[in-house]
């Protein structure tokens, strides 16, 4: 038990310093403010790192420390052995106190635990902290974005925004698009038609909006636009609340082709003439295709006048039923592994 541990030199003084720091934080904010709690955890973690580096304290000391802190502050949660180790890891992951105070401490502790477990790179971790602050993500949404590798995709669509939109609108628009888009929530195989893809996106519109990102509001599908005496139909039409503009999405189940840019340029002109309000920003287009060649896209967008982006999408690869039926189930695999284990 931790109480039987022979205490190392300096432990009692160290414990009293921690208690004093906790009481000061209680007085300042009664730990109601999240930033105070996160800052407290960071400072405790830093002190643990310093003591372990200087005195060589091991795991048994953390167990004793956990028991003493819980005894001293029985109404407070967060002093478990596991959480104390997280505090130490947290302080090690964020060595700059200024960044912790100004940015990092502004998101909940539970979010930090997910980041510490799943994101190793400091720059990527800071990216997700900023995203949580900007969009107010819950922990489940944060996990979804981490698992989807958002930091690798955000702002990576091939666009002509820098040439066709004024700053800072061009930067905001660029960061609003991804490449590729992950549509793994769709129950579709690799072979599909455009109308089938559109139909399934509408069925799963909530998941699609989550993948598009914050700010996209759905306007409609197959939206009619009359030009001359002929009607044309836009696959998907959105309005971006932050960009203050319409976003036209054209779905392609094959490779990007140069003529797709010309068609999108036409759609954007029609939307700007018939739907755009005088206070709206210029409409932007997103061509969402199965594959795209960067050089072909860049050539196709070079002389276009309207802001257009091109991104690929990814679907979950599904085995055909005739193959899936012949594969063993998870239960069968587990039974076979147990049987082989008994033979040994």
C-alpha positions as CSV (number, residue, x, y, z in Angstrom):
1,X,0.0,0.0,0.0
2,X,1.2,3.6,-0.7
3,X,1.0,4.5,3.1
4,X,3.8,1.9,3.9
5,X,6.2,3.5,1.4
6,X,9.4,4.9,2.9
7,X,9.1,8.6,1.9
8,X,12.0,10.1,-0.1
9,X,13.7,13.2,0.9
10,X,11.7,16.3,0.2
11,X,8.4,14.5,-0.3
12,X,6.6,16.2,2.6
13,X,7.6,19.7,1.5
14,X,6.7,18.8,-2.1
15,X,3.2,17.6,-1.0
16,X,2.6,20.8,1.0
17,X,3.5,22.9,-2.0
18,X,1.0,21.0,-4.1
19,X,-1.7,21.4,-1.5
20,X,-1.0,25.2,-1.3
21,X,-1.2,25.4,-5.1
22,X,-4.5,23.6,-5.1
23,X,-6.0,25.8,-2.4
24,X,-4.9,28.9,-4.2
25,X,-6.6,27.7,-7.4
26,X,-9.8,26.9,-5.3
27,X,-9.9,30.4,-3.9
28,X,-9.4,32.1,-7.3
29,X,-12.0,30.2,-9.2
30,X,-13.2,27.3,-7.1
31,X,-12.0,25.3,-10.1
32,X,-15.2,26.3,-11.9
33,X,-13.3,27.8,-14.8
34,X,-12.0,25.2,-17.1
35,X,-8.8,27.2,-17.8
36,X,-7.9,27.3,-14.1
37,X,-8.3,23.5,-13.8
38,X,-6.2,22.8,-16.9
39,X,-3.6,25.3,-15.7
40,X,-3.5,23.6,-12.3
41,X,-3.1,20.2,-13.9
42,X,-0.3,21.5,-16.1
43,X,1.6,23.1,-13.1
44,X,1.2,19.9,-11.1
45,X,2.5,17.9,-14.0
46,X,5.5,20.2,-14.4
47,X,6.3,19.9,-10.7
48,X,6.1,16.1,-11.0
49,X,8.5,16.2,-14.0
50,X,10.9,18.4,-12.1
51,X,10.9,16.2,-9.0
52,X,11.2,13.0,-11.0
53,X,14.1,14.4,-13.0
54,X,15.9,15.8,-9.9
55,X,15.0,13.1,-7.3
56,X,14.4,10.1,-9.4
57,X,10.9,9.4,-8.0
58,X,9.2,6.3,-9.4
59,X,5.7,5.0,-9.8
60,X,5.2,4.2,-6.1
61,X,5.6,7.9,-5.1
62,X,2.9,8.8,-7.6
63,X,0.6,6.2,-5.9
64,X,1.3,7.7,-2.5
65,X,0.9,11.2,-3.8
66,X,-2.5,10.2,-5.3
67,X,-3.7,8.8,-2.0
68,X,-2.5,11.9,0.0
69,X,-4.1,14.4,-2.4
70,X,-7.4,12.5,-2.4
71,X,-7.4,12.4,1.4
72,X,-6.7,16.1,1.6
73,X,-9.3,17.1,-1.0
74,X,-12.0,14.4,-0.8
75,X,-14.6,16.5,-2.6
76,X,-12.4,16.9,-5.7
77,X,-12.0,14.4,-8.5
78,X,-8.9,14.2,-10.7
79,X,-6.2,13.0,-8.4
80,X,-6.2,9.4,-9.4
81,X,-2.8,7.8,-10.2
82,X,-3.9,7.6,-13.9
83,X,-4.8,11.3,-14.0
84,X,-1.5,12.3,-12.2
85,X,0.4,10.5,-14.9
86,X,-1.7,12.3,-17.5
87,X,-0.7,15.6,-15.9
88,X,2.9,14.7,-16.2
89,X,2.5,13.8,-19.9
90,X,0.5,16.9,-20.4
91,X,3.2,19.2,-19.1
92,X,5.8,17.3,-21.1
93,X,3.7,17.7,-24.3
94,X,3.3,21.5,-23.7
95,X,6.5,22.8,-22.3
96,X,5.7,26.5,-23.0
97,X,3.6,27.9,-20.2
98,X,2.6,31.0,-22.3
99,X,1.0,28.8,-25.0
100,X,-0.8,26.8,-22.3
101,X,-2.2,30.0,-20.7
102,X,-3.2,31.7,-24.0
103,X,-4.5,28.7,-26.0
104,X,-4.2,25.2,-24.6
105,X,-6.0,25.8,-21.3
106,X,-9.1,27.1,-23.1
107,X,-10.3,23.6,-24.1
108,X,-11.6,20.9,-21.6
109,X,-9.3,18.5,-19.9
110,X,-11.2,15.5,-21.4
111,X,-10.3,16.8,-24.9
112,X,-6.6,16.9,-23.8
113,X,-6.7,13.3,-22.8
114,X,-7.9,12.3,-26.3
115,X,-5.2,14.5,-27.9
116,X,-2.4,13.0,-25.6
117,X,-3.5,9.5,-26.5
118,X,-4.0,9.9,-30.2
119,X,-1.8,12.8,-31.5
120,X,2.0,12.7,-31.1
121,X,3.1,15.6,-33.2
122,X,3.0,18.9,-31.3
123,X,2.1,21.0,-34.4
124,X,-0.8,18.6,-35.2
125,X,-1.9,18.7,-31.6
126,X,-2.0,22.5,-31.6
127,X,-4.0,22.4,-34.9
128,X,-6.7,20.4,-33.2
129,X,-6.7,22.7,-30.2
130,X,-7.4,25.6,-32.5
131,X,-10.1,23.7,-34.3
132,X,-11.9,22.9,-31.0
133,X,-11.7,26.5,-30.0
134,X,-13.0,27.7,-33.3
135,X,-15.8,25.2,-33.8
136,X,-16.7,24.1,-30.3
137,X,-16.2,20.4,-31.0
138,X,-17.4,17.8,-28.5
139,X,-15.0,15.0,-27.6
140,X,-16.7,12.6,-30.0
141,X,-16.4,15.1,-32.9
142,X,-12.8,15.7,-32.0
143,X,-12.1,11.9,-32.1
144,X,-13.9,11.6,-35.5
145,X,-11.7,14.4,-36.9
146,X,-8.5,12.9,-35.5
147,X,-9.3,9.4,-36.9
148,X,-10.1,11.0,-40.2
149,X,-6.7,12.7,-40.3
150,X,-8.2,16.2,-40.7
151,X,-4.8,17.9,-40.2
152,X,-3.6,16.1,-43.4
153,X,-6.7,17.2,-45.5
154,X,-7.8,20.6,-44.3
155,X,-7.1,23.3,-46.9
156,X,-5.5,20.9,-49.4
157,X,-8.0,21.1,-52.2
158,X,-6.5,22.3,-55.5
159,X,-8.1,25.7,-56.1
160,X,-7.7,29.0,-57.9
161,X,-8.9,31.0,-54.9
162,X,-5.7,33.0,-54.5
163,X,-6.3,34.5,-58.0
164,X,-10.1,34.8,-58.1
165,X,-10.9,35.9,-54.5
166,X,-9.7,38.9,-52.5
167,X,-7.8,38.4,-49.3
168,X,-8.7,37.3,-46.6
169,X,-11.7,35.7,-48.4
170,X,-9.4,33.6,-50.4
171,X,-7.6,32.2,-47.4
172,X,-10.9,31.5,-45.6
173,X,-12.3,29.7,-48.6
174,X,-9.1,27.6,-49.0
175,X,-9.2,26.5,-45.4
176,X,-12.9,25.6,-45.8
177,X,-12.2,22.8,-48.3
178,X,-10.4,19.5,-47.8
179,X,-8.7,16.9,-50.0
180,X,-9.7,14.1,-49.9
181,X,-13.1,14.0,-48.4
182,X,-13.8,10.8,-46.5
183,X,-17.3,9.4,-47.3
184,X,-16.9,6.2,-45.3
185,X,-20.4,6.6,-43.9
186,X,-21.9,5.7,-47.3
187,X,-23.0,2.1,-47.9
188,X,-21.6,2.1,-51.4
189,X,-19.1,0.1,-53.3
190,X,-16.4,1.4,-55.7
191,X,-18.8,1.1,-58.7
192,X,-21.6,3.7,-58.5
193,X,-23.4,6.3,-60.6
194,X,-23.5,10.0,-59.8
195,X,-27.2,10.1,-59.0
196,X,-26.7,7.1,-56.6
197,X,-23.8,9.0,-54.9
198,X,-26.0,12.1,-54.6
199,X,-29.0,10.1,-53.3
200,X,-26.9,8.5,-50.5
201,X,-25.3,11.8,-49.6
202,X,-28.8,13.2,-49.1
203,X,-29.8,10.2,-46.9
204,X,-26.7,10.8,-44.8
205,X,-26.8,14.6,-45.0
206,X,-25.9,15.0,-41.3
207,X,-22.7,13.0,-41.7
208,X,-21.9,14.8,-45.0
209,X,-22.3,18.2,-43.3
210,X,-20.0,17.0,-40.5
211,X,-17.4,16.0,-43.1
212,X,-17.8,19.3,-45.0
213,X,-17.1,21.2,-41.8
214,X,-18.6,24.0,-39.7
215,X,-20.4,26.7,-41.6
216,X,-22.0,24.7,-44.4
217,X,-25.8,25.0,-44.6
218,X,-27.7,22.7,-47.0
219,X,-29.8,24.5,-49.6
220,X,-31.0,21.8,-51.9
221,X,-30.2,19.1,-54.5
222,X,-30.9,19.2,-58.2
223,X,-31.5,22.9,-57.8
224,X,-32.9,24.3,-61.1
225,X,-31.2,27.2,-62.7
226,X,-32.8,28.7,-65.8
227,X,-30.4,30.1,-68.4
228,X,-31.9,31.4,-71.6
229,X,-34.8,29.0,-72.2
230,X,-33.2,26.0,-70.7
231,X,-33.1,24.6,-67.2
232,X,-29.9,23.3,-65.7
233,X,-29.6,21.4,-62.4
234,X,-27.0,21.8,-59.7
235,X,-26.1,18.5,-57.9
236,X,-25.8,20.0,-54.4
237,X,-26.1,23.6,-53.3
238,X,-24.9,24.9,-49.9
239,X,-24.5,28.3,-48.3
240,X,-21.4,28.9,-46.2
241,X,-22.4,31.0,-43.2
242,X,-18.8,32.2,-42.5
243,X,-17.8,32.9,-46.1
244,X,-21.2,34.4,-46.8
245,X,-21.5,32.8,-50.2
246,X,-23.2,30.0,-52.1
247,X,-21.1,26.8,-52.5
248,X,-21.9,24.7,-55.6
249,X,-20.9,21.0,-55.5
250,X,-20.7,19.0,-58.7
251,X,-20.4,15.2,-58.1
252,X,-18.2,13.1,-60.4
253,X,-17.8,9.3,-60.0
254,X,-14.9,9.2,-62.3
255,X,-11.6,11.0,-62.9
256,X,-11.5,14.8,-63.1
257,X,-11.7,16.0,-66.7
258,X,-10.9,19.6,-68.0
259,X,-14.5,20.1,-69.2
260,X,-15.7,19.8,-65.6
261,X,-14.1,23.2,-64.8
262,X,-15.9,24.8,-67.7
263,X,-19.2,23.4,-66.6
264,X,-18.6,24.6,-63.0
265,X,-17.7,28.1,-64.3
266,X,-21.0,28.2,-66.1
267,X,-22.9,27.1,-62.9
268,X,-21.2,29.8,-60.8
269,X,-22.1,32.5,-63.3
270,X,-25.7,31.4,-63.2
271,X,-25.9,31.2,-59.4
272,X,-24.3,34.6,-59.0
273,X,-26.9,36.1,-61.5
274,X,-30.0,34.4,-60.1
275,X,-29.4,33.6,-56.4
276,X,-26.7,35.7,-55.1
277,X,-27.8,38.6,-52.9
278,X,-26.0,42.0,-53.2
279,X,-24.4,41.4,-49.8
280,X,-23.2,37.9,-50.6
281,X,-19.6,37.2,-51.6
282,X,-18.9,35.5,-55.0
283,X,-20.1,31.9,-55.1
284,X,-17.5,29.2,-55.1
285,X,-17.5,25.8,-56.7
286,X,-16.3,22.4,-55.5
287,X,-15.8,19.6,-58.0
288,X,-15.9,16.4,-56.0
289,X,-14.5,13.4,-58.0
290,X,-13.2,10.0,-57.5
291,X,-9.6,10.8,-58.7
292,X,-7.9,14.0,-59.9
293,X,-4.5,14.6,-61.4
294,X,-2.9,17.8,-60.0
295,X,-1.3,18.9,-63.2
296,X,-4.5,18.5,-65.2
297,X,-6.5,20.4,-62.5
298,X,-4.0,23.2,-62.4
299,X,-4.1,23.6,-66.2
300,X,-7.9,23.5,-66.2
301,X,-8.2,26.2,-63.5
302,X,-5.4,28.5,-64.8
303,X,-7.6,30.8,-66.9
304,X,-11.0,30.4,-65.2
305,X,-12.6,33.5,-63.8
306,X,-14.7,31.9,-61.1
307,X,-13.4,30.5,-57.8
308,X,-13.3,26.7,-58.1
309,X,-11.8,23.9,-56.0
310,X,-11.2,20.3,-57.0
311,X,-11.0,17.5,-54.4
312,X,-11.1,13.7,-54.5
313,X,-13.3,11.6,-52.2
314,X,-12.7,8.2,-50.6
315,X,-15.3,5.5,-50.0
316,X,-14.9,2.5,-47.8
317,X,-13.8,-0.5,-49.8
318,X,-16.3,-3.3,-49.5
319,X,-15.8,-6.9,-50.5
320,X,-18.4,-8.3,-52.9
321,X,-20.9,-10.6,-51.2
322,X,-19.7,-13.6,-53.1
323,X,-16.2,-13.2,-51.5
324,X,-17.4,-12.0,-48.1
325,X,-19.5,-15.2,-47.7
326,X,-16.4,-17.3,-48.1
327,X,-14.4,-15.5,-45.4
328,X,-14.4,-16.7,-41.8
329,X,-16.3,-14.6,-39.2
330,X,-14.6,-13.0,-36.2
331,X,-16.1,-15.7,-34.0
332,X,-14.6,-18.4,-36.2
333,X,-11.2,-16.8,-36.2
334,X,-11.2,-16.5,-32.4
335,X,-12.3,-20.2,-32.0
336,X,-9.5,-21.3,-34.3
337,X,-6.9,-19.3,-32.4
338,X,-8.1,-20.8,-29.1
339,X,-7.9,-24.3,-30.5
340,X,-4.3,-23.8,-31.7
341,X,-3.4,-22.3,-28.3
342,X,-4.6,-25.4,-26.6
343,X,-2.5,-27.6,-28.8
344,X,0.6,-25.8,-27.7
